[in-house]
């Protein structure tokens, strides 16, 4: 049991009122996820501490619903409803869209299949488990209460000597959970008390009932999209006690010195109005209104929107589970070039032809563990980099892949980008973005800012500190660098105009019309889409007069073309976000 007198007393890094009287920590909060803000999780855990500034509530699209909630509700019932479609629709609410309903029904079906398999396995050893209310592990004194929880569905056998928790994920249930999260989940099963239901109000403590300790506990996980299932822990009380012996240190580590990590998730954080770390820049994007909902945006999301407005809606607004698919030649090549350059620049010396021998891998590719075939597909583009390597200029120091986040509080948009390289040159800030292409487009400065809005974003960020933003474009034949002086008001104005143009449509769109066709190929949410069409898996497609080779990434045009058409064509060969952020 955790000794409350030894519990670290967290002090919020902003003006706040209240006391550390009720702390509620979920096992999901304890998992370490790159890019997740530790401070936000700790602040949410301190139920009775309120920031003095008014909460900046996130304005959510009412059509965005919690899919796993429907899965959890059905599995927690003593009997499966006769009409699952009706139950799912009622649980998700009247605002739920058909794609969300389709996804939830599929996930429920897969989860129920896993439950049947579990039941058959248990029955073979004369074990029958039934759903029960949640368990919570409580440590309390006269002035403070700590509650440890874990979200899922709980089960017990008839004599209550056996407890089980079933967790949910989308895919790959056999992958091990973060150890801290699993330790916390097992601890709740072993040392927790059964609850009298969830608190009527979140700020109220759980009401627990008298509970005898179990003799055996088990944690299982269900992949609700791919139907996978796995046992993550299964042991008697003694082995469980040994496994959770470090729970005190896990909780201490969580509460002591949490770190800020600004990013896309800031849009969900009610503390962002008080947060000292997120850069607040009213009017940064130059958008005329705050739109209907709070948003987090990135270049990947903009690519998705340009491919198909509806694809962006399903993936980034409704947050439906995404499918994985094989990357195209263009994407693999671009990633390889990026990896090679980033690794080479760790040395802080100029890249040269000696780094890329005609035969063999060379030092850089060898250190990356590459096969010869992987290097060969990127060789020509890497060779072109030697002509324009930024470290050729004296007094240049670079760091790779650092994230930058801005909250435009006027538009209520959090925008995040990961800079390819940032650093200094002659003691002045330097930011460089690197892009690969099969051909070099002859565009104006303003057109490049529209085609690559992350460059405009970089200029906007650097405007106050000065310095230079560079765009490096590599083709198999040559390399080119465009340099933007962020102390030039004309450049800054052009960048702000480009950002406003790039993000205006996505910011104000409420209908998200579909563009069925080539965007359906390799669409990460096509499984749930009610607008998709079956298109021939063509190597070449036509986008407003442009021929796009979706395999090599080549964009072919023999005559001048509108920049917005070129941007939409480029979006077809840009990376697609295939990752899912499942909070539980």
N, C-alpha and C positions, 0 to 999 in steps of 0.2 A: 504494500500500500504506500502511496506517495505521502510524504510528510509535508503538510502545508506550510509549516514554519520554515522549511528549507526551499520553498517555491520562490523562484525569482519574481520580483515585483516589477512588472513592466511599466515604464513611463512613456506615454505617447509623445512623439516628436512634434506635437502641435498643441495648441490651447485646448484643454478638455476639462470636463467635470465628471464626477462620479468616482467610484472606488473599484478595487479589484475583488469585489464581493462574489461575482459569479463568472467563472471562466469555463467555457465549453469548447473542447478541442475534439474535432472529428479526426478519424484516422486518415481521411483524405488530405487534411491540412498538413499532416506530418510527412507526406511523401515529397521528395525533393524532385522538382521538375524544372529543368533549365528555362529561364524566362519568367518564372512565377515569382511574384513579389512576396517576400517573407513578411514584411511589415503589414501588408494588407491582411494576411491570414491571422497574424497575431492580434491585430486591432479588432477583427471580427470576433475572435475568440473571447475578448473581454466584453461581455455583454453589457455590463453596467457603466462602462466608460463612454461618454458621449463627447464628440468634438463640439467645440463652442460655435464654430461657423456652421451655418445651416447645411445639412446634407445636400449634396448636389445629386439628386436622384437621376438614375439612368432611365431615359425614356426608351422603353423597349417596344418593338413591333409586337402587337397583340397576337399576330399569327405565329410567332415563335413560341413553341411549347416544349415542355420537358418530356422527351420520348421515354426515357428510362423510368420516369415516374409511373407510366402506364404499365410497364413490365413489372415493376415492384408491387404495384397495387394488386395485380392479378395473381401473382405468385404468393402474396400474403393472404389470399382468401382460402378458407377451408375447402372450397370446391371451385373448380373452374367454371366460369359463367357459360351458359349454353350458347349465348350469342356474343362472341368475342368482338365482332365488328361494332355492335351497339355499345358494348362496355368501353372499348377504346375511344370511340367518338365522344362518349359522355365524359370520360376521364380527361381527354385533351381539351374539351371545350368547343364552343361554337365557332371560335376564331381559327381553329386548326384548319390547315389546307389539306387537300387530297394527298399531296406528296408526303406530308407529315403523318397522316393517317396510314398511308400505305407502308411507310417505314416502321411505324409503331406496331402495326399488325404483324408484319414480317418478324420483327424482333420478339414479339410476344410468342409467336408460333415456334420460333427457334428455342426460346427459353423454356417453353412448355415441353418440347421434345427432350431437352436436357434434364428437366425435372423427372420425366418418365424414366429416363435411363438411370438417374440417381436412385429412384424408388425401386427399380428392378434390382439394382446392385444391393441395396440395403435389405430388400426382402429376402434375398438369397442367404443372408446371415441373420434372419429373423429380427431385423431392425425396422421399425416404423417411426418416421418422423412427421410431425405436423407443424404448420406455421404457428408462430406465437408473436406476441408484441415484442417491441425492441428491448434490448438490454442496454444498460448504461452503468459505467463504473464511476462511483462517487467517492470523493474524499471531502469531508466537511468539518468545519469548526464553527465556533460561534460567529465568526466574522467573515469567513470565506468558504466557498464551495467550488470544487473542481469536478467537472463532468467530462468523462471520456466516452465518445460515441463512435459508432461505425455504421454507415448507411448500407442497407441491403435488406434481405429477408432472413429472419431468425426462425429456427426450428428446434423442437425438443421431442424426445420420446415420451412415452406415457409416464414413466416414473421420474422424469426430469433429470436423469443422471447423464444424459447425452445432449449436448448443445451443438448447434451448427449455424454458421452464418454463410449465406450465399451472396457473393459480391457480383457486380456486373461490369462487363467491359463490352466493347464492340467486337473485337477480334482477338485471336490468339490467346485464349484463356489460359493456356499452359505457361505463358510467359510469367516469370516470377514478379510479384508485386514489389514495389519499393519496400525494403526490409523494415523501415520504421513504421510504415503503414500496416504491414502484416503483423508486426509485434503488437501494435495498438489494437488491431482487430482481435487477435487471440486473447489479449488481456481483457477486453470487454467481455468475451465469452467466458473466460475463466473466473474473473473476479467481479463481473458485473451483476447487477440485480435486475430482475424483470421489471418493466415499467407498466404504469397504468395508462398506457397510451402516450401520445406526444403532448407536449405542453400546449394549452389553448393559445397562449401568447409566447412568442419566442423568448421574451425576456424573463419568463417564469422558469423555475427549475423543474426538472422531471420529478414526477411522483413515483417512487419505487415501492415494490411489494416485498414481503419477506421471501427470501430465496435461499435454497440450500445449494452448496457448491456442487459443480458437476464432477463426474468421474472421468469424462472424456469430452474433448472438444474438437471440432473440425471446421475448417474454412474451405469453401469451394468457390469456384469462379465460373461464370457462364458468359461465353461470347455471344451476345444477342444478335449479331449480324451474320457471323459465319457458323454459328451453331456449335462452336467448340466448347469444351467443358474440361475442368481440371480440378484436382484437389491440391490446395496450396499448403495446408497443414492438417495433420491428423495425429492426435496423441492423447495419452492419458493425462490426468491432472498433474502428475509429477513432471512429465516431459514438457507440458505446456508452461508450468511454472518456471522451469529452467529457460525456456524460450523467451518468456516475457520478463526475465529478470532485469533487463536493462531499460524497462519502461520509464523509470524515474529519470535516467540520463537522457532518454529520448525527449521527454517533456521539457527538461531543463534546456536542452539544446534548442528546442523550438522557441522558447521564451526569451533566451538570452541573446542580445545583440542581433536581432533580425535585420536583414539587408533589404534596401529598396532595390527594385528591379523594374523601372518604368518600361512599359511596352503596350501592346494592343489590349491587354487585359485591364489596363487603367480605365477603359470606358465603362467597365462593370463596377468599378470601385467607388463607393460612396464617400471615401475619404480624400478623393483627388482634389477637392477644393481646398483642403488644408495641407496636402502633401508638399513638403519642401523640395522634393526631387524632380517631379514631373515639370517640364518647362511649359509654363502657361503663356500663350501668345495669342491674345484676342485678335481676330482678323487675319491671322497668318495665311490662311488659304484664300482669302479674298472672296469668300462666298457671301451672298447677300442676306441669307437667312440661316436660322439654326436647323431648318428641316423639321421633319416629323419625329425622328428618333435619334438617339445618341448613336454614334458610329465609331468604329475603329476601321481605319483604312490602311492599305499598303499597296505596293506596286503589284503584288500577286493578285490581290482582290480586284484591282483595276483591270488587270489582264483578263480575269474571269468575266468581269462585267463587259469588256469590249468583245469577248468571244460571244457571250450570250447573257443578256441582262438577267434572264431567269436562272441561269446557272449560278450567277453570283447570289441571287436571292435564296436559292435552295442551300447553297454551300455556306454562305457567310452570314445570312440573316436568320434563316431557319436552323442552320447548323446541323443539317442532316448528315448521317454517316457517309464517308467517302470511300469509294472503291479505289484500289490500287491497280495500276497498269504499267506496262513496260514503257520506259522512256524512249523517245525518238532519238535518232542519231544526232540531231541538232542539240538536244538537251544534254545528252551524254558528253558530246564534244565540248559544249560550253562549260559544263561542270569540271571536266578534265583540265581545260585551260585555266580555269579559276584556281583549282587545287594546286596546280603546278606553280603558278605565279605566286600565290600566297606562301607556299612552302619556300620558294626561292628567296622571297623578300624577307623571310625570317633572319637571313644572314646580314641584312642591311648593307649589301654590296650590289653593284649593278649586275643584271643578268647578261650573259654573253653566250656566243655560239659554243663555247667550250662546255657549257652546261648541258648541251643537247648533241651528243656525238651522233655521227651518221649511222653507226651501228651500235646496238646495245641501248641500255636504258639511261645511263648517266647517273650522277649522284642524286639529283633531285627526285627523279622518277623511282629510283631504287629505294630511297628513303620513304617514299609513299607506298611501297609494296606493289607497284603496278606490274601488270603483264605487258609484254611488248606491243600487243594488239591495241591495248588501251592508250598507250602513248602515241602510237602511229596515227590514230585518228585525229589527234590534236596537234601533231608535230608542226604542221605548216602555220597554224595560228600562233603557237608558242614562238616559232622563229620570227614571226612578224613583231612580237613583243620586244625583241632585242633592240629594235630600231628606236623604240619610244619608252624604254624602261625609265620610270621616274627617278630611280636611284642613280642614273647617270649624272644628274644635276648635283653638284656638291652641296653639302650641308642639308641633305634630305634624310629624314627619319620617318618610318611608316609603321603603322599597326593595322592589322587586318580584321575585318568583320566585326566592327563595333556598332552596336545599335544606337539609334538616335530616335527619341520620341518627343513629339510636340502635341500639346493639347490646345487647339483653337477653341477657346471657351465661348466665343461668339457663335461659331457654327456648331459647337458641341461635337467636335470630331477629334479623335485621337489618331494621329498618323505616325506610323513607325517605319523606319527603313534601316537596313543593315548596310552600312557603308562598306564597299569593297576594301578601301584603304583610307585611313586618315593619319595625319601626322603633321610635321612641320618642314618647311623649306626656308632656310635663312631666317629662322625664328618666327616665321609667319605661318598661320594655319594652312594646311593643304588637305584637300579631299579629292580622291580619284575614284571614279566608277569605270569599270572595264566591261566592254560588251564585245561579243564575237558575232560575226556576220559572214555570209558567203560572198557578199558584194558590198561595196562602199557607196552609200547613197549620197548624192550631192544635194545637200540641204542647207537652208539658211540657219543662222544661229537660233532664231526663234522656233524654227521647225524642229531642230534637235531637242529643244526644251520640251516641246509637245510630245515628241516621240519617246523621250526618256524623262518622264516627270520626276523620277528620283533625283535627276541632276538639278532640276528646278527647285526641288525640296532642299537639296544640299545648299544651293545658293541662298535660299531663304534663311536657313539656319546660320550660315556663315556671315550673313549680312552685318550683324552687329560686331563680330570679332574681326572681320576683314579676311584677307588671305585669298586663296585661289581654289576654285573647283575645276577639276579636269575630267573630261570624258575621253577615254581611250577606246578606240574602235579598231578591232583586229579582223583582218580578212586573211585568206590563205596567201595573198600576195604582199600585203603591206600593213603597216600600222599607222594610225592617225590619232592625234591628240588635239582636242579643242579645249582651250583655256578660257575660263570665265573669271574676271576680276570682280570679286564681291564688294569692292569699295566703289565700283562704278554704279551710280544710281540708275543708269540706263539698263544695265545688266540685271540689277535687282528687280526693277519694274517689269522687265520681260519675263523673269522667272515667276514673279507673283501672278502675272497675267496668264502664263502657261499653267500654273497650278489651278487657278480659278476655272480655266477652260477644261482642264483634265478632270476635275472633280465635281463640276457643277451638275452634270447629268446624273451621276451616281448618287449625289447628295440629295437631290430633290425627287428622284424617281420613287413612285409608290406602286406602280403597276408591274414593273419588271417584265416586260414583254419578252417572249421566247424568240430565239432565232434558230429554229430547228434546221438541221442539215449537218454541215461539216463540224459545227461546234459539238454535236452529239458524239463524235468520235473522240474517245479518250476523255469523255466528260466524267468527272469523279462522282456525280450524283445522278447519273442517268438511270440507275436502278429504281429511283423513286419518282422520276420525272413523268408527268402526265402530258408533256408536250413533245417528247422526243420522237424522232423518226429514225428509221433504219437507213443509214446512208452507206453507199459503197465505200469501202475503205481505200479511197483513192490516194495515190501518191501526190497528185497535184490538184489543187482546188483554185477556183477563181473567186477573188474578193474584190468587187467593184473594179473590174478590169485588170487587177493584178493577179499574176499566176504565183501561187505559193506552193513550194515543195515542202510538205509537212514532215518529210523524213530528214532532209538535209538542212532545212531552215532557210533555203534560198528564196528570195522574193524577186521575181522577174518583172520588170516593167520597161517598155521601150519608149515611153513618153511621160511627160510630167503627170503627176498624180496628186490628188488632194492628200494633205498630211493625215487627216482623220482616217482615210481609207488605208494608208500605209500603217497607221497605228493598229487598226483592226486586223490587218494582215499579219503584222508582227505578233499580235496577241495569240494567234493560232499556233505559233512555234515557241512561245515563251513557256516557262515552267508552270505547272498546275499544282496547287496545294493539295496533297493527298493525305495530309495528317489530320487526325481527329484529336480533339482535346476533351477527353471524358473525365469529368471531375471526380468520379467515384471509382 
